[in-house]
Amino acid sequence: MPIQKVLIVDDSKTELMFLTELLQKQGLQVRTAENGEEAFRRLAEEKPDLILMDVVMPGQNGFQLTRSISRDPQYADVPIIMCTSKSQETDRVWGLRQGARGYITKPVDPAELKAKIAAL
């Protein structure tokens, strides 16, 4: 199934704008959320084809949110790509163990993001 609708979860307005613009230029529909609560509201409104997830956020962090989403039968089939400034190998491994299908460090390389999305 081709990716058309993307939910970006990030507490940085700058990052949300950058990623939204990047994905819209690729012809994708983008919705955003700034925290875990808002992310679940967006999921309930419309199920995306992909979620881009930041890790460092107030309240529920991206690892916890990824685990909650990937273990929910209703959303378990939605791929999640972690998109974070946490660049340690242990962070990447932990993110993938929580259910993420990909892990990209910030600043996001547009070509790398496009390749990860295409690989899904």
MOPAC internal coordinates of N, CA, C and O (Angstrom, degrees):
PM7 1SCF
backbone

  N    0.0000 0     0.00 0     0.00 0    0    0    0
  C    1.4586 1     0.00 0     0.00 0    1    0    0
  C    1.5289 1   109.19 1     0.00 0    2    1    0
  O    1.2310 1   120.06 1   -54.62 1    3    2    1
  N    1.3089 1   117.49 1   125.38 1    3    2    1
  C    1.4706 1   118.90 1  -179.52 1    5    3    2
  C    1.5327 1   111.68 1   -69.68 1    6    5    3
  O    1.2310 1   121.24 1   -33.77 1    7    6    5
  N    1.3100 1   115.24 1   146.23 1    7    6    5
  C    1.4634 1   121.34 1   178.90 1    9    7    6
  C    1.5272 1   108.20 1   -78.71 1   10    9    7
  O    1.2310 1   120.25 1   -56.13 1   11   10    9
  N    1.3386 1   117.13 1   123.87 1   11   10    9
  C    1.4640 1   120.70 1   177.49 1   13   11   10
  C    1.5195 1   112.48 1  -126.19 1   14   13   11
  O    1.2310 1   120.70 1   142.93 1   15   14   13
  N    1.3495 1   116.26 1   -37.07 1   15   14   13
  C    1.4689 1   120.86 1  -177.64 1   17   15   14
  C    1.5297 1   109.33 1  -112.16 1   18   17   15
  O    1.2310 1   121.42 1   -54.42 1   19   18   17
  N    1.3383 1   114.89 1   125.58 1   19   18   17
  C    1.4677 1   120.45 1  -177.54 1   21   19   18
  C    1.5224 1   109.79 1  -122.28 1   22   21   19
  O    1.2310 1   121.23 1   -43.86 1   23   22   21
  N    1.3339 1   115.26 1   136.14 1   23   22   21
  C    1.4584 1   121.39 1   172.82 1   25   23   22
  C    1.5270 1   106.99 1  -107.19 1   26   25   23
  O    1.2310 1   120.48 1   -56.15 1   27   26   25
  N    1.3442 1   116.68 1   123.85 1   27   26   25
  C    1.4655 1   121.35 1   177.45 1   29   27   26
  C    1.5296 1   107.62 1  -105.00 1   30   29   27
  O    1.2310 1   120.73 1   -55.41 1   31   30   29
  N    1.3291 1   116.22 1   124.59 1   31   30   29
  C    1.4617 1   121.22 1   178.61 1   33   31   30
  C    1.5295 1   107.68 1  -113.88 1   34   33   31
  O    1.2310 1   120.64 1   -69.39 1   35   34   33
  N    1.3373 1   116.39 1   110.61 1   35   34   33
  C    1.4610 1   121.86 1  -177.53 1   37   35   34
  C    1.5223 1   108.35 1  -159.49 1   38   37   35
  O    1.2310 1   119.73 1   -42.07 1   39   38   37
  N    1.3251 1   118.12 1   137.93 1   39   38   37
  C    1.4658 1   120.12 1  -179.60 1   41   39   38
  C    1.5325 1   112.70 1   -85.51 1   42   41   39
  O    1.2310 1   119.92 1   177.30 1   43   42   41
  N    1.3192 1   117.75 1    -2.70 1   43   42   41
  C    1.4699 1   121.46 1   178.98 1   45   43   42
  C    1.5267 1   110.46 1   -95.93 1   46   45   43
  O    1.2310 1   121.00 1   -62.87 1   47   46   45
  N    1.3381 1   115.70 1   117.13 1   47   46   45
  C    1.4732 1   119.89 1   179.64 1   49   47   46
  C    1.5327 1   110.70 1   -62.08 1   50   49   47
  O    1.2310 1   120.32 1   144.09 1   51   50   49
  N    1.3310 1   116.99 1   -35.91 1   51   50   49
  C    1.4629 1   121.36 1   179.05 1   53   51   50
  C    1.5250 1   110.21 1   -62.03 1   54   53   51
  O    1.2310 1   120.95 1   133.35 1   55   54   53
  N    1.3237 1   115.79 1   -46.65 1   55   54   53
  C    1.4647 1   121.15 1  -179.76 1   57   55   54
  C    1.5342 1   110.51 1   -65.04 1   58   57   55
  O    1.2310 1   120.67 1   138.98 1   59   58   57
  N    1.3295 1   116.32 1   -41.02 1   59   58   57
  C    1.4756 1   120.39 1   178.30 1   61   59   58
  C    1.5288 1   110.63 1   -59.94 1   62   61   59
  O    1.2310 1   120.67 1   135.30 1   63   62   61
  N    1.3312 1   116.33 1   -44.70 1   63   62   61
  C    1.4682 1   120.27 1   179.84 1   65   63   62
  C    1.5232 1   110.71 1   -64.41 1   66   65   63
  O    1.2310 1   120.23 1   134.52 1   67   66   65
  N    1.3396 1   117.16 1   -45.48 1   67   66   65
  C    1.4625 1   121.97 1  -178.74 1   69   67   66
  C    1.5308 1   110.68 1   -59.99 1   70   69   67
  O    1.2310 1   120.57 1   128.85 1   71   70   69
  N    1.3428 1   116.52 1   -51.15 1   71   70   69
  C    1.4641 1   120.31 1  -177.29 1   73   71   70
  C    1.5335 1   111.93 1   -67.99 1   74   73   71
  O    1.2310 1   120.66 1   141.31 1   75   74   73
  N    1.3342 1   116.35 1   -38.69 1   75   74   73
  C    1.4670 1   120.24 1   178.70 1   77   75   74
  C    1.5238 1   109.98 1   -59.62 1   78   77   75
  O    1.2310 1   120.94 1   131.22 1   79   78   77
  N    1.3370 1   115.81 1   -48.78 1   79   78   77
  C    1.4622 1   120.81 1  -179.70 1   81   79   78
  C    1.5323 1   111.29 1   -60.67 1   82   81   79
  O    1.2310 1   121.24 1   135.06 1   83   82   81
  N    1.3231 1   115.24 1   -44.94 1   83   82   81
  C    1.4644 1   121.99 1  -179.72 1   85   83   82
  C    1.5354 1   110.97 1   -58.26 1   86   85   83
  O    1.2310 1   120.52 1   131.94 1   87   86   85
  N    1.3291 1   116.62 1   -48.06 1   87   86   85
  C    1.4609 1   121.08 1  -176.87 1   89   87   86
  C    1.5279 1   112.52 1   -73.10 1   90   89   87
  O    1.2310 1   120.78 1   143.37 1   91   90   89
  N    1.3285 1   116.11 1   -36.63 1   91   90   89
  C    1.4702 1   118.85 1   178.52 1   93   91   90
  C    1.5277 1   111.05 1   -65.18 1   94   93   91
  O    1.2310 1   120.30 1   146.38 1   95   94   93
  N    1.3352 1   117.04 1   -33.62 1   95   94   93
  C    1.4667 1   120.55 1   176.49 1   97   95   94
  C    1.5219 1   110.94 1   -64.41 1   98   97   95
  O    1.2310 1   120.16 1   156.64 1   99   98   97
  N    1.3465 1   117.30 1   -23.36 1   99   98   97
  C    1.4598 1   121.93 1   177.86 1  101   99   98
  C    1.5388 1   111.01 1   -90.39 1  102  101   99
  O    1.2310 1   120.96 1  -173.55 1  103  102  101
  N    1.3422 1   115.76 1     6.45 1  103  102  101
  C    1.4547 1   120.34 1   176.62 1  105  103  102
  C    1.5163 1   114.81 1    83.71 1  106  105  103
  O    1.2310 1   120.19 1  -162.29 1  107  106  105
  N    1.3312 1   117.24 1    17.71 1  107  106  105
  C    1.4673 1   120.29 1  -178.92 1  109  107  106
  C    1.5265 1   111.06 1   -96.05 1  110  109  107
  O    1.2310 1   121.07 1   -29.68 1  111  110  109
  N    1.3321 1   115.57 1   150.32 1  111  110  109
  C    1.4655 1   121.20 1   174.22 1  113  111  110
  C    1.5219 1   106.96 1   -87.76 1  114  113  111
  O    1.2310 1   120.66 1   -47.38 1  115  114  113
  N    1.3361 1   116.35 1   132.62 1  115  114  113
  C    1.4616 1   120.14 1  -174.50 1  117  115  114
  C    1.5234 1   111.10 1  -123.81 1  118  117  115
  O    1.2310 1   121.18 1   -44.43 1  119  118  117
  N    1.3330 1   115.35 1   135.57 1  119  118  117
  C    1.4581 1   122.28 1   170.08 1  121  119  118
  C    1.5240 1   105.83 1  -124.42 1  122  121  119
  O    1.2310 1   120.48 1   -24.81 1  123  122  121
  N    1.3301 1   116.68 1   155.19 1  123  122  121
  C    1.4601 1   119.47 1  -176.70 1  125  123  122
  C    1.5241 1   111.41 1  -129.65 1  126  125  123
  O    1.2310 1   121.69 1   -22.71 1  127  126  125
  N    1.3251 1   114.38 1   157.29 1  127  126  125
  C    1.4616 1   122.78 1   173.81 1  129  127  126
  C    1.5230 1   107.01 1  -144.39 1  130  129  127
  O    1.2310 1   120.72 1   -34.86 1  131  130  129
  N    1.3307 1   116.22 1   145.14 1  131  130  129
  C    1.4581 1   119.78 1  -176.62 1  133  131  130
  C    1.5282 1   113.40 1  -103.63 1  134  133  131
  O    1.2310 1   120.16 1   177.46 1  135  134  133
  N    1.3363 1   117.29 1    -2.54 1  135  134  133
  C    1.4710 1   120.49 1   178.01 1  137  135  134
  C    1.5292 1   109.44 1  -161.65 1  138  137  135
  O    1.2310 1   120.95 1    -3.99 1  139  138  137
  N    1.3167 1   115.80 1   176.01 1  139  138  137
  C    1.4553 1   121.26 1  -176.69 1  141  139  138
  C    1.5166 1   113.81 1   -61.10 1  142  141  139
  O    1.2310 1   120.89 1   136.06 1  143  142  141
  N    1.3328 1   115.90 1   -43.94 1  143  142  141
  C    1.4662 1   120.14 1  -179.98 1  145  143  142
  C    1.5221 1   111.07 1   -58.59 1  146  145  143
  O    1.2310 1   121.34 1   130.64 1  147  146  145
  N    1.3261 1   115.05 1   -49.36 1  147  146  145
  C    1.4616 1   121.25 1  -179.44 1  149  147  146
  C    1.5343 1   110.43 1   -63.58 1  150  149  147
  O    1.2310 1   120.58 1   143.46 1  151  150  149
  N    1.3317 1   116.50 1   -36.54 1  151  150  149
  C    1.4669 1   120.59 1   179.45 1  153  151  150
  C    1.5282 1   110.28 1   -61.17 1  154  153  151
  O    1.2310 1   120.18 1   135.83 1  155  154  153
  N    1.3329 1   117.25 1   -44.17 1  155  154  153
  C    1.4640 1   119.90 1   179.62 1  157  155  154
  C    1.5258 1   111.79 1   -66.82 1  158  157  155
  O    1.2310 1   120.17 1   146.22 1  159  158  157
  N    1.3482 1   117.27 1   -33.78 1  159  158  157
  C    1.4723 1   119.90 1   175.68 1  161  159  158
  C    1.5317 1   109.88 1   -63.73 1  162  161  159
  O    1.2310 1   120.87 1   134.67 1  163  162  161
  N    1.3378 1   115.94 1   -45.33 1  163  162  161
  C    1.4786 1   120.59 1   179.33 1  165  163  162
  C    1.5369 1   110.65 1   -61.72 1  166  165  163
  O    1.2310 1   120.34 1   138.62 1  167  166  165
  N    1.3302 1   116.96 1   -41.38 1  167  166  165
  C    1.4651 1   121.13 1   179.24 1  169  167  166
  C    1.5266 1   110.55 1   -60.95 1  170  169  167
  O    1.2310 1   120.92 1   138.12 1  171  170  169
  N    1.3318 1   115.84 1   -41.88 1  171  170  169
  C    1.4607 1   120.45 1  -178.88 1  173  171  170
  C    1.5314 1   111.13 1   -67.65 1  174  173  171
  O    1.2310 1   120.53 1   145.21 1  175  174  173
  N    1.3332 1   116.59 1   -34.79 1  175  174  173
  C    1.4693 1   120.71 1  -179.83 1  177  175  174
  C    1.5241 1   111.21 1   -69.77 1  178  177  175
  O    1.2310 1   120.62 1   135.07 1  179  178  177
  N    1.3118 1   116.42 1   -44.93 1  179  178  177
  C    1.4686 1   120.54 1  -177.31 1  181  179  178
  C    1.5210 1   109.27 1  -157.93 1  182  181  179
  O    1.2310 1   120.99 1   -57.83 1  183  182  181
  N    1.3186 1   115.72 1   122.17 1  183  182  181
  C    1.4657 1   120.55 1  -178.33 1  185  183  182
  C    1.5250 1   109.95 1   -73.97 1  186  185  183
  O    1.2310 1   120.16 1   -57.34 1  187  186  185
  N    1.3428 1   117.29 1   122.66 1  187  186  185
  C    1.4715 1   119.84 1  -179.87 1  189  187  186
  C    1.5316 1   111.28 1   -81.94 1  190  189  187
  O    1.2310 1   120.64 1   -10.09 1  191  190  189
  N    1.3280 1   116.39 1   169.91 1  191  190  189
  C    1.4627 1   122.31 1   175.66 1  193  191  190
  C    1.5258 1   110.20 1   -91.08 1  194  193  191
  O    1.2310 1   120.85 1   164.41 1  195  194  193
  N    1.3497 1   115.98 1   -15.59 1  195  194  193
  C    1.4622 1   121.79 1  -177.06 1  197  195  194
  C    1.5223 1   109.11 1  -158.30 1  198  197  195
  O    1.2310 1   120.66 1   -33.83 1  199  198  197
  N    1.3327 1   116.35 1   146.17 1  199  198  197
  C    1.4621 1   121.18 1   173.99 1  201  199  198
  C    1.5258 1   108.13 1  -122.44 1  202  201  199
  O    1.2310 1   120.66 1   -50.38 1  203  202  201
  N    1.3417 1   116.35 1   129.62 1  203  202  201
  C    1.4634 1   121.66 1   171.35 1  205  203  202
  C    1.5210 1   105.50 1  -101.43 1  206  205  203
  O    1.2310 1   120.21 1   -58.29 1  207  206  205
  N    1.3310 1   117.20 1   121.71 1  207  206  205
  C    1.4574 1   121.94 1  -169.84 1  209  207  206
  C    1.5193 1   112.73 1  -119.60 1  210  209  207
  O    1.2310 1   120.99 1   -57.66 1  211  210  209
  N    1.3372 1   115.72 1   122.34 1  211  210  209
  C    1.4624 1   120.72 1   171.26 1  213  211  210
  C    1.5283 1   107.55 1   -75.91 1  214  213  211
  O    1.2310 1   119.51 1   -18.45 1  215  214  213
  N    1.3206 1   118.53 1   161.55 1  215  214  213
  C    1.4658 1   120.55 1   178.00 1  217  215  214
  C    1.5251 1   110.67 1  -100.93 1  218  217  215
  O    1.2310 1   119.98 1   128.64 1  219  218  217
  N    1.3184 1   117.65 1   -51.36 1  219  218  217
  C    1.4594 1   120.85 1  -173.87 1  221  219  218
  C    1.5308 1   109.74 1   -84.75 1  222  221  219
  O    1.2310 1   121.45 1   -76.06 1  223  222  221
  N    1.3435 1   114.83 1   103.94 1  223  222  221
  C    1.4642 1   121.27 1   179.23 1  225  223  222
  C    1.5253 1   108.01 1  -143.23 1  226  225  223
  O    1.2310 1   120.46 1   -24.84 1  227  226  225
  N    1.3449 1   116.72 1   155.16 1  227  226  225
  C    1.4760 1   118.44 1   176.63 1  229  227  226
  C    1.5312 1   109.63 1   -67.87 1  230  229  227
  O    1.2310 1   120.85 1   -27.16 1  231  230  229
  N    1.3213 1   115.97 1   152.84 1  231  230  229
  C    1.4688 1   119.76 1  -179.56 1  233  231  230
  C    1.5264 1   108.86 1    74.84 1  234  233  231
  O    1.2310 1   121.48 1    51.73 1  235  234  233
  N    1.3112 1   114.78 1  -128.27 1  235  234  233
  C    1.4605 1   120.11 1  -179.20 1  237  235  234
  C    1.5359 1   109.47 1   -73.13 1  238  237  235
  O    1.2310 1   119.91 1   -54.14 1  239  238  237
  N    1.3463 1   117.78 1   125.86 1  239  238  237
  C    1.4576 1   118.53 1   179.63 1  241  239  238
  C    1.5292 1   110.56 1   -81.97 1  242  241  239
  O    1.2310 1   120.89 1    -7.80 1  243  242  241
  N    1.3150 1   115.90 1   172.20 1  243  242  241
  C    1.4608 1   120.97 1  -175.57 1  245  243  242
  C    1.5160 1   114.42 1   -63.77 1  246  245  243
  O    1.2310 1   120.17 1   148.27 1  247  246  245
  N    1.3397 1   117.28 1   -31.73 1  247  246  245
  C    1.4689 1   119.78 1   177.36 1  249  247  246
  C    1.5287 1   109.69 1   -65.43 1  250  249  247
  O    1.2310 1   120.62 1   133.91 1  251  250  249
  N    1.3496 1   116.42 1   -46.09 1  251  250  249
  C    1.4663 1   121.02 1  -179.53 1  253  251  250
  C    1.5240 1   110.76 1   -64.40 1  254  253  251
  O    1.2310 1   121.13 1   137.24 1  255  254  253
  N    1.3286 1   115.44 1   -42.76 1  255  254  253
  C    1.4614 1   120.67 1  -178.68 1  257  255  254
  C    1.5320 1   111.04 1   -66.12 1  258  257  255
  O    1.2310 1   120.65 1   138.72 1  259  258  257
  N    1.3299 1   116.37 1   -41.28 1  259  258  257
  C    1.4650 1   120.49 1   177.46 1  261  259  258
  C    1.5240 1   110.18 1   -60.68 1  262  261  259
  O    1.2310 1   120.74 1   136.03 1  263  262  261
  N    1.3285 1   116.20 1   -43.97 1  263  262  261
  C    1.4644 1   120.41 1   178.88 1  265  263  262
  C    1.5335 1   110.62 1   -61.62 1  266  265  263
  O    1.2310 1   120.11 1   135.23 1  267  266  265
  N    1.3413 1   117.39 1   -44.77 1  267  266  265
  C    1.4701 1   121.40 1  -179.62 1  269  267  266
  C    1.5275 1   111.61 1   -61.98 1  270  269  267
  O    1.2310 1   120.79 1   135.64 1  271  270  269
  N    1.3362 1   116.10 1   -44.36 1  271  270  269
  C    1.4684 1   120.20 1  -178.15 1  273  271  270
  C    1.5225 1   110.98 1   -69.61 1  274  273  271
  O    1.2310 1   120.32 1   133.60 1  275  274  273
  N    1.3415 1   117.00 1   -46.40 1  275  274  273
  C    1.4605 1   119.36 1  -174.84 1  277  275  274
  C    1.5330 1   112.47 1   -70.30 1  278  277  275
  O    1.2310 1   120.16 1   161.29 1  279  278  277
  N    1.3226 1   117.30 1   -18.71 1  279  278  277
  C    1.4781 1   120.25 1   178.21 1  281  279  278
  C    1.5181 1   112.30 1   -96.75 1  282  281  279
  O    1.2310 1   120.01 1   176.25 1  283  282  281
  N    1.3353 1   117.59 1    -3.75 1  283  282  281
  C    1.4643 1   121.19 1   177.37 1  285  283  282
  C    1.5291 1   107.92 1   -86.19 1  286  285  283
  O    1.2310 1   119.85 1   -62.01 1  287  286  285
  N    1.3366 1   117.90 1   117.99 1  287  286  285
  C    1.4763 1   120.31 1  -176.28 1  289  287  286
  C    1.5324 1   113.78 1   -53.17 1  290  289  287
  O    1.2310 1   120.85 1   149.69 1  291  290  289
  N    1.3290 1   115.99 1   -30.31 1  291  290  289
  C    1.4698 1   120.16 1  -178.81 1  293  291  290
  C    1.5378 1   112.21 1   -69.02 1  294  293  291
  O    1.2310 1   120.42 1   151.03 1  295  294  293
  N    1.3499 1   116.80 1   -28.97 1  295  294  293
  C    1.4675 1   120.52 1  -174.78 1  297  295  294
  C    1.5221 1   113.89 1  -120.41 1  298  297  295
  O    1.2310 1   119.96 1  -177.69 1  299  298  297
  N    1.3210 1   117.68 1     2.31 1  299  298  297
  C    1.4710 1   121.62 1  -174.61 1  301  299  298
  C    1.5273 1   113.05 1   -58.39 1  302  301  299
  O    1.2310 1   120.27 1   155.20 1  303  302  301
  N    1.3337 1   117.08 1   -24.80 1  303  302  301
  C    1.4686 1   120.32 1  -178.57 1  305  303  302
  C    1.5322 1   112.99 1   -85.82 1  306  305  303
  O    1.2310 1   119.88 1   175.45 1  307  306  305
  N    1.3358 1   117.82 1    -4.55 1  307  306  305
  C    1.4713 1   120.59 1   179.80 1  309  307  306
  C    1.5301 1   108.61 1   -84.81 1  310  309  307
  O    1.2310 1   119.84 1   -63.28 1  311  310  309
  N    1.3394 1   117.91 1   116.72 1  311  310  309
  C    1.4669 1   119.37 1   179.80 1  313  311  310
  C    1.5309 1   111.39 1   -68.31 1  314  313  311
  O    1.2310 1   121.45 1   -36.15 1  315  314  313
  N    1.3305 1   114.83 1   143.85 1  315  314  313
  C    1.4607 1   121.22 1   178.91 1  317  315  314
  C    1.5295 1   107.84 1  -121.39 1  318  317  315
  O    1.2310 1   121.05 1   -49.36 1  319  318  317
  N    1.3283 1   115.60 1   130.64 1  319  318  317
  C    1.4620 1   121.09 1   172.84 1  321  319  318
  C    1.5269 1   106.85 1  -112.36 1  322  321  319
  O    1.2310 1   120.86 1   -59.82 1  323  322  321
  N    1.3233 1   115.96 1   120.18 1  323  322  321
  C    1.4660 1   120.23 1   176.16 1  325  323  322
  C    1.5313 1   107.13 1   -72.07 1  326  325  323
  O    1.2310 1   121.15 1   -43.43 1  327  326  325
  N    1.3145 1   115.40 1   136.57 1  327  326  325
  C    1.4568 1   121.00 1  -176.19 1  329  327  326
  C    1.5292 1   105.79 1  -134.60 1  330  329  327
  O    1.2310 1   119.90 1   -85.89 1  331  330  329
  N    1.3287 1   117.80 1    94.11 1  331  330  329
  C    1.4599 1   119.65 1  -165.43 1  333  331  330
  C    1.5205 1   114.44 1  -145.00 1  334  333  331
  O    1.2310 1   121.32 1   -16.38 1  335  334  333
  N    1.3097 1   115.08 1   163.62 1  335  334  333
  C    1.4678 1   120.66 1   176.28 1  337  335  334
  C    1.5295 1   110.79 1   -84.53 1  338  337  335
  O    1.2310 1   119.96 1   171.19 1  339  338  337
  N    1.3314 1   117.68 1    -8.81 1  339  338  337
  C    1.4708 1   121.44 1   179.64 1  341  339  338
  C    1.5303 1   108.38 1   -75.64 1  342  341  339
  O    1.2310 1   121.11 1   -73.99 1  343  342  341
  N    1.3352 1   115.48 1   106.01 1  343  342  341
  C    1.4632 1   119.79 1  -169.60 1  345  343  342
  C    1.5265 1   115.10 1  -105.76 1  346  345  343
  O    1.2310 1   120.10 1  -174.10 1  347  346  345
  N    1.3221 1   117.41 1     5.90 1  347  346  345
  C    1.4647 1   120.13 1   179.24 1  349  347  346
  C    1.5337 1   110.41 1   -71.61 1  350  349  347
  O    1.2310 1   120.44 1   -34.08 1  351  350  349
  N    1.3147 1   116.76 1   145.92 1  351  350  349
  C    1.4685 1   121.19 1   177.38 1  353  351  350
  C    1.5310 1   110.65 1   -58.93 1  354  353  351
  O    1.2310 1   120.25 1   143.17 1  355  354  353
  N    1.3316 1   117.13 1   -36.83 1  355  354  353
  C    1.4736 1   120.13 1   179.29 1  357  355  354
  C    1.5300 1   110.97 1   -62.96 1  358  357  355
  O    1.2310 1   120.32 1   143.55 1  359  358  357
  N    1.3404 1   116.99 1   -36.45 1  359  358  357
  C    1.4713 1   120.86 1   177.36 1  361  359  358
  C    1.5237 1   110.40 1   -64.30 1  362  361  359
  O    1.2310 1   120.74 1   136.21 1  363  362  361
  N    1.3335 1   116.19 1   -43.79 1  363  362  361
  C    1.4580 1   120.98 1  -179.58 1  365  363  362
  C    1.5388 1   109.96 1   -61.92 1  366  365  363
  O    1.2310 1   120.91 1   132.08 1  367  366  365
  N    1.3147 1   115.87 1   -47.92 1  367  366  365
  C    1.4611 1   120.60 1   179.88 1  369  367  366
  C    1.5335 1   110.54 1   -60.73 1  370  369  367
  O    1.2310 1   120.67 1   135.55 1  371  370  369
  N    1.3418 1   116.32 1   -44.45 1  371  370  369
  C    1.4591 1   120.78 1  -179.97 1  373  371  370
  C    1.5333 1   110.41 1   -62.48 1  374  373  371
  O    1.2310 1   120.11 1   136.61 1  375  374  373
  N    1.3270 1   117.39 1   -43.39 1  375  374  373
  C    1.4652 1   121.45 1   178.67 1  377  375  374
  C    1.5220 1   111.78 1   -59.13 1  378  377  375
  O    1.2310 1   120.65 1   136.36 1  379  378  377
  N    1.3229 1   116.37 1   -43.64 1  379  378  377
  C    1.4690 1   120.70 1   179.77 1  381  379  378
  C    1.5351 1   110.33 1   -68.42 1  382  381  379
  O    1.2310 1   120.56 1   145.49 1  383  382  381
  N    1.3298 1   116.53 1   -34.51 1  383  382  381
  C    1.4724 1   119.52 1   178.17 1  385  383  382
  C    1.5266 1   111.97 1   -69.59 1  386  385  383
  O    1.2310 1   120.38 1   156.84 1  387  386  385
  N    1.3419 1   116.88 1   -23.16 1  387  386  385
  C    1.4655 1   120.59 1   178.64 1  389  387  386
  C    1.5320 1   111.37 1   -80.24 1  390  389  387
  O    1.2310 1   120.75 1   169.32 1  391  390  389
  N    1.3431 1   116.17 1   -10.68 1  391  390  389
  C    1.4625 1   119.00 1   177.89 1  393  391  390
  C    1.5168 1   114.66 1   122.70 1  394  393  391
  O    1.2310 1   119.86 1   177.79 1  395  394  393
  N    1.3382 1   117.87 1    -2.21 1  395  394  393
  C    1.4688 1   119.67 1   178.52 1  397  395  394
  C    1.5255 1   109.95 1   -68.39 1  398  397  395
  O    1.2310 1   120.79 1   -32.18 1  399  398  397
  N    1.3350 1   116.09 1   147.82 1  399  398  397
  C    1.4700 1   120.32 1   178.41 1  401  399  398
  C    1.5172 1   112.15 1   -98.73 1  402  401  399
  O    1.2310 1   120.94 1   170.06 1  403  402  401
  N    1.3293 1   115.82 1    -9.94 1  403  402  401
  C    1.4587 1   120.36 1   179.21 1  405  403  402
  C    1.5107 1   109.74 1  -156.23 1  406  405  403
  O    1.2310 1   120.57 1   -14.81 1  407  406  405
  N    1.3436 1   116.52 1   165.19 1  407  406  405
  C    1.4586 1   121.52 1  -177.30 1  409  407  406
  C    1.5186 1   107.77 1  -147.62 1  410  409  407
  O    1.2310 1   120.85 1   -60.85 1  411  410  409
  N    1.3304 1   115.97 1   119.15 1  411  410  409
  C    1.4668 1   121.42 1  -179.96 1  413  411  410
  C    1.5207 1   107.76 1  -124.83 1  414  413  411
  O    1.2310 1   120.49 1   -42.23 1  415  414  413
  N    1.3486 1   116.66 1   137.77 1  415  414  413
  C    1.4584 1   118.73 1   177.51 1  417  415  414
  C    1.5291 1   110.31 1   -96.73 1  418  417  415
  O    1.2310 1   121.77 1   -29.59 1  419  418  417
  N    1.3444 1   114.21 1   150.41 1  419  418  417
  C    1.4605 1   121.24 1   177.83 1  421  419  418
  C    1.5237 1   107.86 1   -85.79 1  422  421  419
  O    1.2310 1   118.90 1   -28.18 1  423  422  421
  N    1.3222 1   119.70 1   151.82 1  423  422  421
  C    1.4645 1   124.77 1    -3.06 1  425  423  422
  C    1.5295 1   111.51 1   -67.04 1  426  425  423
  O    1.2310 1   121.31 1   -41.22 1  427  426  425
  N    1.3113 1   115.10 1   138.78 1  427  426  425
  C    1.4625 1   121.13 1  -175.61 1  429  427  426
  C    1.5217 1   111.06 1   -68.99 1  430  429  427
  O    1.2310 1   121.20 1   -50.17 1  431  430  429
  N    1.3166 1   115.32 1   129.83 1  431  430  429
  C    1.4595 1   121.81 1   174.24 1  433  431  430
  C    1.5321 1   106.14 1   -87.77 1  434  433  431
  O    1.2310 1   120.02 1   -65.24 1  435  434  433
  N    1.3447 1   117.57 1   114.76 1  435  434  433
  C    1.4714 1   120.19 1  -176.88 1  437  435  434
  C    1.5263 1   113.81 1   -52.97 1  438  437  435
  O    1.2310 1   120.08 1   141.19 1  439  438  437
  N    1.3282 1   117.45 1   -38.81 1  439  438  437
  C    1.4704 1   120.72 1  -179.55 1  441  439  438
  C    1.5350 1   110.76 1   -66.71 1  442  441  439
  O    1.2310 1   120.64 1   140.47 1  443  442  441
  N    1.3276 1   116.39 1   -39.53 1  443  442  441
  C    1.4714 1   120.38 1   179.23 1  445  443  442
  C    1.5284 1   110.41 1   -65.65 1  446  445  443
  O    1.2310 1   120.62 1   137.09 1  447  446  445
  N    1.3351 1   116.42 1   -42.91 1  447  446  445
  C    1.4661 1   120.45 1   179.52 1  449  447  446
  C    1.5255 1   110.44 1   -63.05 1  450  449  447
  O    1.2310 1   120.96 1   135.23 1  451  450  449
  N    1.3167 1   115.78 1   -44.77 1  451  450  449
  C    1.4669 1   120.53 1   179.72 1  453  451  450
  C    1.5337 1   110.48 1   -60.95 1  454  453  451
  O    1.2310 1   120.25 1   138.56 1  455  454  453
  N    1.3220 1   117.12 1   -41.44 1  455  454  453
  C    1.4585 1   121.47 1   179.09 1  457  455  454
  C    1.5264 1   111.64 1   -65.20 1  458  457  455
  O    1.2310 1   120.44 1   138.64 1  459  458  457
  N    1.3444 1   116.77 1   -41.36 1  459  458  457
  C    1.4762 1   120.54 1   179.08 1  461  459  458
  C    1.5240 1   110.43 1   -63.52 1  462  461  459
  O    1.2310 1   120.61 1   138.57 1  463  462  461
  N    1.3346 1   116.43 1   -41.43 1  463  462  461
  C    1.4710 1   120.34 1   179.99 1  465  463  462
  C    1.5316 1   109.57 1   -66.50 1  466  465  463
  O    1.2310 1   120.63 1   136.29 1  467  466  465
  N    1.3232 1   116.39 1   -43.71 1  467  466  465
  C    1.4609 1   120.61 1   179.85 1  469  467  466
  C    1.5301 1   111.60 1   -62.16 1  470  469  467
  O    1.2310 1   120.68 1   145.57 1  471  470  469
  N    1.3516 1   116.30 1   -34.43 1  471  470  469
  C    1.4624 1   120.74 1  -179.02 1  473  471  470
  C    1.5353 1   112.13 1   -68.64 1  474  473  471
  O    1.2310 1   120.32 1   158.60 1  475  474  473
  N    1.3213 1   117.00 1   -21.40 1  475  474  473
  C    1.4683 1   120.12 1   179.10 1  477  475  474
  C    1.5106 1   109.71 1   -75.27 1  478  477  475
  O    1.2310 1   120.10 1   180.00 1  479  478  477

